[in-house]
Amino acid sequence: MFANLISETSRYTEAALESPSELMAVASVVVAAAFVLVSSFVKTMIPLRWLAIGSNLGFIGYGAMHPSYPMLLLHSALLPINVYRLAEMVRLTRRVAAASAEANRSGIWLKPYMRSAHLRAGTVLFRKGDRGTRLYLLAEGRIELVEIGASIGPGQIFGEIAFFSPDRQRRLTARCPEDCTVLSIDESTVRQLYHQNPAFGLKMIDLVAGRLSADIDRLNEQLRAARAQLAARADVTD
């Protein structure tokens, strides 16, 4: 069997050398196979998409010149999909890089992946203790965080802490004190973007860290105010 395989390979090679188109077809499929092999060692999605595009082009060349119409049709269909996904990831990476360069913790860079909803005054987006299934960006209006009496203005992202907390529960209640336009993105999309693009993951970590730092600063300020009140009461008592 092995001898027959070598013999068939030898005959095919000789035939390919006599036909320029067949030789180019063989070269195309070898290059395409090399791209597929290299892609097995790639860990990030943008280089992986580039390699997929290269392999698509190689298999298209082989399918056209050999010819092999099923292979030609398959990779002709896959090529635009890979090009579109690559362009989408490159745009996301650029937006994340621009937001990071500006030290911008708003969620504007997430906007293309979000769905819009218009909410009336008094609407409660989520309550303390609810399971966090969506991440939000306020486009217009104002969001009130009921338990702490704080407000979120347009362009700010909120609701991300529950995505990463162990119990996945909301820590605060978010209410619309006025008519609002809110954008949202679901958990599965966030996780998909997180795993496909390392820059997106780093930006999400930056957002969460920024929110936690702000919460710590707020709690420290409350603690200082409480201590000052206790000290003032002690002075009055004395």
Secondary structure, DSSP 8 states (H G I E B T S, - for coil): -HHHHHHHHHHHHHHHHH-HHHHHHHHHHHHHHHHHHHHTT--SHHHHHHHHHHHHHHHHHHHHHTT-HHHHHHHHHHHHHHHHHHHHHHHHHHHHHHHHHTT--SSGGGGGG-EEEEE-TT-EEE-TT-B--EEEEEEES-EEEGGGTEEE-TT-EE--HHHHSTT-B-SS-EE-SS-EEEEEEEHHHHHHHHHH-HHHHHHHHHHHHHHHHHHHHHHHHHHHHHHHHHHHHHHHH-
